């Protein structure tokens, strides 16, 4: 391969090689919906690492056929990827998109090489109580509603999408995640107009629910990038328009709580993804990683820093209920 670069995300060092410069990631990253900045706090370009945690090799070919192989932390792609880059229907699902290959590779490397696990969650920090709220859930669960509502209440942003933690003998350490959130325009216009950028509010009703924008929330971030053993409240939301009231159910059975945590932190590593509308890539999970992840989930929910884990059923206006009083 002629062209090489490196990427550093938190502790993960990834080496990237290609026979086409245009297929390498472009820096600095832009704030836009497909950007990795909607996944991670910082994505830094580096020289090709001498001892990478993972390697991605992309060989552009003229053949219409594609091939993918993965072994010992090295992924090799062969195919007409310059053409795929121009014709992809959704740039999130590409090598460098926020739902793409590098994103999942980094999550896997953080686990396998550094014992850092990643919630699919928003994180909000209360400095006065030294409390971190982890709002964990998949697309459509209500993370963004909790996030913007929490900021409106004075909480500080710790992450919009991915919250990382590592366990040692002294307890969990938490690492700041992304500060940019992909938000449906209709959610801003209807429920959070104070966060709505100029020029967006005047879109027609039919248009606001079709599109998302990348909302930079870095001005609301917490001071420290790392939190050592803050008090933890884990929230699993289900937010529905038109629903009345606030229903919170404590996950008092630690076995069930560990299972819910495990499912959340496994999601993006385990799932198969389709890149460029045609390249099917299996998940990164395997039995040793899954065992370590389950052990970490069990240890986390038993840790004395975890005040509670709770599922919430509510609507956007009432989603926080009395959670800040727990």
C-alpha positions as CSV (number, residue, x, y, z in Angstrom):
1,X,0.0,0.0,0.0
2,X,1.3,3.4,-1.0
3,X,-0.7,5.7,1.4
4,X,-0.8,5.3,5.1
5,X,-2.1,7.2,8.1
6,X,-3.2,6.6,11.7
7,X,-6.2,7.4,13.8
8,X,-6.3,7.8,17.6
9,X,-9.6,7.6,19.5
10,X,-9.3,7.6,23.3
11,X,-6.7,4.7,23.7
12,X,-7.3,3.0,20.4
13,X,-4.6,3.3,17.8
14,X,-5.6,2.3,14.3
15,X,-3.4,2.1,11.3
16,X,-5.0,2.7,7.8
17,X,-3.4,1.9,4.4
18,X,-4.7,2.2,0.9
19,X,-3.5,2.3,-2.7
20,X,-5.6,5.4,-3.2
21,X,-5.1,8.5,-1.1
22,X,-8.8,9.5,-1.7
23,X,-9.9,6.4,0.3
24,X,-8.1,7.5,3.5
25,X,-10.2,9.5,6.1
26,X,-10.1,13.3,5.7
27,X,-9.1,15.6,8.5
28,X,-10.1,17.8,10.2
29,X,-13.5,16.1,10.6
30,X,-16.6,18.2,9.8
31,X,-19.6,18.5,12.1
32,X,-22.2,16.8,10.0
33,X,-24.6,13.9,10.4
34,X,-22.2,11.1,9.1
35,X,-19.2,12.4,11.2
36,X,-17.4,10.2,13.7
37,X,-17.6,13.3,16.0
38,X,-21.2,12.2,16.7
39,X,-19.7,9.0,18.2
40,X,-16.5,10.0,19.9
41,X,-15.1,13.0,21.8
42,X,-12.0,13.3,19.7
43,X,-10.8,11.6,16.6
44,X,-7.2,12.5,16.0
45,X,-5.1,12.0,12.9
46,X,-1.6,10.6,13.6
47,X,1.3,9.0,11.9
48,X,0.9,5.4,11.1
49,X,1.4,3.7,14.5
50,X,4.5,1.5,14.9
51,X,2.4,-0.9,17.0
52,X,-1.3,-0.4,16.0
53,X,-4.1,-1.9,18.0
54,X,-5.8,-2.6,14.6
55,X,-5.2,-2.2,10.9
56,X,-7.4,-1.4,8.0
57,X,-6.2,-2.1,4.5
58,X,-8.2,-0.9,1.5
59,X,-7.2,-2.0,-2.0
60,X,-9.1,-0.3,-4.7
61,X,-9.6,-2.5,-7.7
62,X,-11.3,-2.3,-11.1
63,X,-13.3,-5.5,-10.5
64,X,-16.9,-5.1,-9.6
65,X,-16.5,-7.9,-7.1
66,X,-15.5,-7.2,-3.5
67,X,-13.7,-9.2,-0.9
68,X,-13.3,-8.8,2.9
69,X,-11.0,-10.7,5.3
70,X,-10.3,-10.2,9.0
71,X,-7.6,-11.9,11.0
72,X,-5.6,-11.0,14.1
73,X,-6.8,-7.4,14.2
74,X,-6.2,-6.7,10.5
75,X,-9.0,-6.1,8.1
76,X,-8.4,-6.2,4.3
77,X,-10.9,-4.8,1.8
78,X,-10.6,-5.3,-1.9
79,X,-13.1,-3.8,-4.4
80,X,-14.0,-0.7,-6.4
81,X,-14.3,1.5,-3.4
82,X,-13.7,4.8,-5.2
83,X,-16.9,4.1,-7.1
84,X,-18.7,2.9,-4.0
85,X,-17.7,6.2,-2.2
86,X,-19.4,8.2,-5.0
87,X,-22.6,6.1,-5.2
88,X,-23.4,5.2,-1.6
89,X,-26.9,6.1,-0.6
90,X,-26.0,6.8,3.1
91,X,-22.5,8.0,4.0
92,X,-23.0,7.0,7.6
93,X,-22.5,3.4,6.5
94,X,-19.1,3.7,5.0
95,X,-15.5,3.1,6.2
96,X,-15.4,6.4,8.0
97,X,-19.1,7.2,8.7
98,X,-20.5,7.3,12.2
99,X,-22.2,3.9,11.7
100,X,-19.4,2.5,9.6
101,X,-16.3,0.3,9.9
102,X,-13.9,2.4,11.8
103,X,-16.5,3.2,14.5
104,X,-17.1,-0.5,15.2
105,X,-13.4,-1.3,14.9
106,X,-12.6,1.3,17.6
107,X,-15.2,-0.1,20.0
108,X,-13.8,-3.6,19.5
109,X,-10.2,-2.5,20.0
110,X,-11.1,-0.5,23.1
111,X,-12.6,-3.7,24.6
112,X,-10.0,-6.3,23.4
113,X,-6.8,-4.3,23.9
114,X,-7.7,-1.8,26.7
115,X,-10.6,-3.3,28.6
116,X,-12.7,-0.2,27.9
117,X,-16.4,-0.8,27.4
118,X,-18.8,1.5,25.7
119,X,-22.4,2.2,26.5
120,X,-24.7,3.3,23.6
121,X,-25.8,6.1,25.7
122,X,-26.0,9.8,26.4
123,X,-24.2,11.0,29.5
124,X,-25.1,14.0,31.7
125,X,-23.0,15.1,34.7
126,X,-24.2,16.9,37.9
127,X,-21.0,18.5,39.4
128,X,-22.7,19.5,42.6
129,X,-23.6,15.8,43.4
130,X,-20.6,14.3,41.5
131,X,-23.3,12.2,39.7
132,X,-23.2,10.8,36.2
133,X,-26.5,10.0,34.5
134,X,-26.2,7.4,31.8
135,X,-29.2,7.4,29.5
136,X,-28.8,4.1,27.6
137,X,-30.8,3.0,24.6
138,X,-30.9,2.5,20.9
139,X,-32.2,4.7,18.1
140,X,-35.7,6.1,19.0
141,X,-35.5,5.3,22.7
142,X,-35.4,8.9,23.8
143,X,-31.8,9.6,24.5
144,X,-31.9,13.0,22.8
145,X,-35.0,14.0,24.7
146,X,-33.3,13.2,28.0
147,X,-30.1,14.9,26.8
148,X,-31.6,18.2,25.8
149,X,-34.0,18.3,28.7
150,X,-31.2,17.5,31.1
151,X,-29.1,20.3,29.7
152,X,-32.0,22.7,30.0
153,X,-32.2,21.7,33.7
154,X,-28.5,22.7,34.2
155,X,-26.8,19.3,33.9
156,X,-23.5,19.2,32.0
157,X,-22.9,17.2,28.9
158,X,-20.6,14.2,29.2
159,X,-21.6,12.5,26.0
160,X,-24.3,12.5,23.3
161,X,-23.9,9.0,22.1
162,X,-21.2,6.8,23.5
163,X,-20.1,6.6,27.2
164,X,-16.9,4.7,27.9
165,X,-15.8,3.0,31.2
166,X,-13.0,0.9,32.5
167,X,-13.0,-1.1,35.7
168,X,-10.1,-1.8,38.1
169,X,-9.7,-2.6,41.8
170,X,-10.6,1.0,42.8
171,X,-13.8,1.0,40.8
172,X,-15.0,2.4,37.4
173,X,-13.3,5.2,35.5
174,X,-15.5,7.1,32.9
175,X,-14.3,8.7,29.7
176,X,-16.0,11.6,28.0
177,X,-17.8,10.8,24.7
178,X,-19.2,12.7,21.7
179,X,-20.3,16.3,22.0
180,X,-22.3,16.4,18.8
181,X,-25.7,14.9,18.5
182,X,-27.8,14.0,15.4
183,X,-31.2,15.4,16.2
184,X,-34.4,15.2,14.2
185,X,-35.4,18.7,13.3
186,X,-39.0,18.2,14.3
187,X,-37.8,17.3,17.9
188,X,-36.0,20.7,18.1
189,X,-38.9,22.7,16.5
190,X,-41.6,21.2,18.7
191,X,-40.0,20.3,22.0
192,X,-36.7,22.2,22.2
193,X,-36.9,25.4,20.2
194,X,-34.2,27.0,22.3
195,X,-31.6,24.6,20.8
196,X,-32.9,25.1,17.2
197,X,-30.4,26.8,14.9
198,X,-31.4,29.8,12.8
199,X,-32.9,29.0,9.4
200,X,-34.2,25.6,10.6
201,X,-37.3,26.8,12.3
202,X,-39.0,28.0,9.1
203,X,-39.0,24.6,7.4
204,X,-42.4,23.2,6.4
205,X,-44.0,20.8,8.8
206,X,-43.6,17.9,6.4
207,X,-39.9,18.6,6.1
208,X,-38.8,18.8,9.7
209,X,-39.5,15.1,10.4
210,X,-37.6,13.9,7.4
211,X,-34.2,15.2,8.3
212,X,-31.7,15.3,11.1
213,X,-29.0,17.9,11.8
214,X,-25.7,17.5,13.6
215,X,-26.1,19.7,16.7
216,X,-22.9,20.9,18.3
217,X,-23.4,20.9,22.1
218,X,-19.8,21.3,23.2
219,X,-20.6,24.6,24.9
220,X,-22.5,22.6,27.5
221,X,-19.9,20.0,28.2
222,X,-18.6,19.1,31.7
223,X,-15.1,20.3,32.7
224,X,-13.3,17.0,33.3
225,X,-12.8,14.5,30.4
226,X,-12.4,11.7,32.8
227,X,-14.5,10.9,35.9
228,X,-13.1,8.6,38.7
229,X,-15.9,6.8,40.6
230,X,-18.7,9.4,40.3
231,X,-22.1,8.3,41.6
232,X,-23.9,6.6,38.8
233,X,-27.6,6.5,37.8
234,X,-28.3,4.3,34.8
235,X,-31.5,5.1,32.9
236,X,-33.1,3.0,30.2
237,X,-35.8,5.2,28.6
238,X,-38.8,4.7,26.4
239,X,-40.1,8.1,25.5
240,X,-43.4,8.3,23.6
241,X,-45.3,11.4,22.2
242,X,-48.8,11.6,23.6
243,X,-48.2,9.4,26.6
244,X,-49.2,11.0,30.0
245,X,-47.2,10.8,33.2
246,X,-43.9,9.4,34.3
247,X,-43.4,5.7,35.2
248,X,-40.0,4.6,36.7
249,X,-39.3,1.0,37.4
250,X,-36.2,0.2,39.5
251,X,-34.1,-2.7,38.2
252,X,-33.5,-4.0,41.7
253,X,-32.5,-7.5,40.6
254,X,-28.8,-7.0,39.8
255,X,-28.9,-10.0,37.5
256,X,-31.5,-8.4,35.3
257,X,-29.7,-5.1,35.4
258,X,-26.5,-6.7,34.3
259,X,-28.3,-8.4,31.4
260,X,-29.7,-5.0,30.2
261,X,-26.3,-3.4,30.5
262,X,-24.7,-6.3,28.6
263,X,-27.2,-6.0,25.8
264,X,-26.6,-2.3,25.5
265,X,-22.8,-2.4,25.4
266,X,-22.8,-5.4,23.1
267,X,-25.1,-3.9,20.4
268,X,-22.7,-2.1,18.1
269,X,-19.9,-4.6,18.4
270,X,-22.0,-7.6,17.8
271,X,-24.3,-6.5,14.9
272,X,-23.6,-7.1,11.3
273,X,-23.4,-4.0,9.2
274,X,-23.8,-3.3,5.4
275,X,-21.3,-0.8,4.1
276,X,-21.8,1.1,0.8
277,X,-25.2,-0.6,0.3
278,X,-23.6,-3.9,-0.7
279,X,-20.7,-5.0,1.5
280,X,-21.9,-7.2,4.4
281,X,-19.5,-7.2,7.3
282,X,-20.0,-9.5,10.3
283,X,-19.9,-8.1,13.8
284,X,-16.6,-8.1,15.8
285,X,-17.9,-10.2,18.7
286,X,-16.6,-13.5,19.8
287,X,-16.9,-15.8,22.9
288,X,-13.9,-14.4,24.9
289,X,-15.0,-10.8,24.3
290,X,-18.6,-11.6,25.2
291,X,-17.5,-13.3,28.4
292,X,-15.4,-10.4,29.4
293,X,-18.2,-8.0,28.6
294,X,-20.7,-9.9,30.7
295,X,-18.2,-10.0,33.6
296,X,-17.8,-6.3,33.4
297,X,-21.6,-5.7,33.3
298,X,-22.0,-7.8,36.4
299,X,-19.2,-6.0,38.2
300,X,-20.5,-2.6,37.2
301,X,-24.0,-3.0,38.5
302,X,-22.7,-4.4,41.8
303,X,-20.2,-1.5,42.3
304,X,-21.0,0.8,45.2
305,X,-20.8,3.8,42.9
306,X,-23.9,2.7,41.1
307,X,-26.8,4.3,43.0
308,X,-29.6,2.8,40.9
309,X,-30.6,1.5,37.5
310,X,-34.1,2.3,36.3
311,X,-36.3,2.0,33.3
312,X,-38.5,5.0,32.4
313,X,-41.7,5.3,30.5
314,X,-42.8,8.8,29.8
315,X,-43.1,11.7,27.3
316,X,-40.6,14.5,26.4
317,X,-42.0,17.1,28.8
318,X,-42.0,14.8,31.9
319,X,-39.1,12.4,31.1
320,X,-36.9,13.4,34.1
321,X,-39.8,13.0,36.6
322,X,-38.1,12.9,40.1
323,X,-34.9,11.2,38.9
324,X,-32.7,14.1,40.1
325,X,-34.1,13.6,43.6
326,X,-33.1,10.0,43.9
